[in-house]
Structure formats: structure tokens, C-alpha cells
Amino acid sequence: MDHQTDSSFSFLPHLEAKIRQTHNLARLLTKYADQLLEEYVQQQGEPFGLPGFSPPRLPLAGLSGPAPSHAGLPVSERLRQDAAALSALPALLDAVRRRQAELNPRAPRLLRSLEDAARQVRALGAAVETVLAALGAAARGPVPEPVATSALFTSNSAAGVFSAKVLGLHVCGLYGEWVSRTEGDLGQLVPGGVA
């Protein structure tokens, strides 16, 4: 009995450290996401970045922004949703990077930022799944790669190029929304409040 008690006490500091580490990563990625979105808009040309420009919201199979009801869910369920969204984002960011390599080959910084974002969100997703497992609330399995994006990213018509740029903008925006939401959800688990 004493050994079990001792091991659970030694496990708590490890869990707290993992939660803090994951929260700090989410906080850092939230800042990077803002920079990525700004950089993406700068590289797209007009009408992107013009005051009043409001691009259409193109649907993405398998991923949408956090629902308003997300805030009312238990923390473990919010983290499950965060993990599912984070697992879908790397493939989308990679697709945006490939399309931007065709549309903006002279924007190596943007391409590198998109590549970094995909790698970093993969790491954040894995860290969130580790926290969920430690809390005894494992994620519900991988989210399949969205299929509906391929046609939008491959069309070379003027409408197709514009749609691909809008879709890329939407993906960059979702990246920011989900890492920010993950940061907030993890912040509720950080001992002593948000650190």
C-alpha cells in the first residue's frame, strides 16, 4: 500500500511538469500561428490583406473551428477535441505548403514557416495525447486526412488559384484557433492557474 501511495505522489509532479511543458508549447505556437497568418496574407497579393476583404469560408472535410459549445465541455473532452483537430492539421498545412511552393516559389520563409507549423502542431498533438493518457482520458483515435482539399489545391484555373489561396488562409486561421484553444484548455489544468 505504501509503495502505491509513494508512486502516485511521484507521478503527480511528472504529470504537472508535462502539463506545464505542453501548455508552454501551446502558448509558443499561438504566437507562431499569428506570425504565420500575417506572413501568409502578405504573400497572397490583392485582395488579401486589404481592409474589408472577407474571404468566403470554404468547408474542410474533417476539420472546423472550435464550436462555441466547446467551452461548456469538461476539460478532458475539450482536450480530446483539441487532440483530434491537432492531428488533422499537419496534413492540411503540408498541402498548403505544397500549393504555396507552386504559387509563391520565391517565398522561402513562408514555406519554411508552413513546414515548421506542421511539425510543431504534430508535436503539440502528441503532447496533448500524452497528457490525456496520463489523465486516464485517451484520445479517440486518429482523424483521417481530409480528402476534399485535394481538388482545391490542384486546380490551376484563376478561380482554382484563388480558392487555393482562400483555403490556405482558412487552414492557417484554423491552426491559430486550435493552438489557442488548446493553450486555454491546458491552462485550466496548470496547477495554481494559468502560468
N, C-alpha and C positions, 0 to 999 in steps of 0.2 A: 504493500500500500504506500509506504513512504517513498519508494522508488518511483511509483507512478506520479505521485504528487510532485516530487522533485523534477521529473522530466517535463510535466506540464508547465511548471514555473519556468524552466529553462527554455521551453518552446515559445512562451509569450514574448520575451524580448526579441527573439528571432522574427516572430510574426510582426511585431511592432516595427522593427527595423525594415522588414520587407515592404510593409505598407508605406512607411515614410519614403523609402527609396523609390517605390513605384509612383507615389504622389509627386515627388520631386521631378521624376522623369516626365510625368504628365504636364506639370507646370512648365517645364522647359519646352516641351513640344507645343504647348499652347502659344508660346512666344514665337517659336519657329513657324507655326501654322499661319500666324498673322503676317509674318515676313514673306512666306511662300505665296499667300494670296495676293499680296501687294506686288510682288515680283511677277507673278503670273499675269495680272492685269496689265502691267507696264509693257509686257512683251506682245500683247494681242492686237495692238493698234486700235483705231477707232472702230466702233463706238465704245469699246471697253474703256472704262476709266472716265468717261465723260459724265459730268453732273447730270443726273436724271436718267441715266441709262439703267434700265431694269430688264435684264435678260429673262427670257422665259425659263421656267423651272422644268427641265426635261426629266422624265422619270428614269430611275435607275432600278433595274430588277435586283431585288435582294437587299437594297440599302436606301434608307431615307433618313432624314434628320431626326433627332430625338423628339419624341412626341411630348406635348405639354403634360400628358398624364405620367410621364417618366418620373417627375419629381415626387409624385404621391406613392410610388412603389417602395417596398423595403430595399435597403441598401444592397443586399445580396442580389436581388432581382435586377436592380439598376446596373450593377457590375456585370451581371450575365449579359444584359443587352449591350453594355459597353464592349465587352469582350467579343460578342458576335459582330458588332459593327467594325471594331478594330481589325478583326480577321478578314473582313471583306475589303478593307481599304487598300492594302498593299497591291492587289491585282489591279484595282482601278487606277491607283497612282502610277503604276508601271505602264498601263495603257495610255494614260495622259502623257507620260514622258515619251513613249514611242511616237505618239502623234505629234508632239511638240518638236521632236527631233526632225520630223519631216517639214513642219510648218515654220519652225524657228531654229534652223541648224546653227545659226550664229548667236545662240543664247545659251552658251555652255553653263553659265551659273544657274539658270533656271532648270536645265536638265539635271545638273548635279543636285540641286535642291529637291527636285521631284524624286530622284533616286534615293537621296538621304531620307526623305519623308517616308517612303515605302519601307525602308529598312528600320527606321526608328519606330514607326507605328506597329510593325511586326514585333519588335522588342517590347513595346508597351503592352500589346495584346498578350504576349506570353507572360509578362509580369503580372498582369491582371488575372490571368487564368491561374497562376501560382498562388496569388492571394485568395482567390475563390476556393481553390483546393484546400488551402490551409484553414479556411473558414468552414470547410465541410460543405461548400455550395458550388460544386464544379460547374463549369460552363456546359452548355447543351450540345456541344459538338461543333465542327467547322461549318461555316456558311459557304455554300457553293459560289464559285466565281460568277458574277453577273454576266449573262450572255447578251443582253440587249445592247450593250455598249459597242460591240464589235462593228456593227453596221455604221454607227455614227462616227466611229473613229477611222473608218477606212474609206469613206466616200470622199472623192476629190472634187466634186462639184462645188460651186460657190456656196450653195446652201449647206452642203455637207461639211465644208470647212468651217463655216460659221457655227453650225450645230456642234461640231467637234470642239470648237473653242468655248462655246457655252457649256457643254458637258464637262470640259476640263475645269472651267470656273466653278461649276457645281461640285465637282469632286473635291477641289481644293477647299471650298467652303464647308463641305461635309467633314472633311478631315479636321478642320478647325473646330467645328461644332462638337464632334465626338471626342477629341482630345480634351477640350474644355469641359465637357460634361463629365468625362472620366476623372479629370482633376477634381471637380467639385464633389463627385461621389466618393472618391478616395479620401478627400479632405474630411468627410464625416467620420471616417474610421481612424484618422490620425489621433493618437492619444493626446489629450489636452486641447483638442480642437484643431483647426487648420493651422499648420506650422508654416 
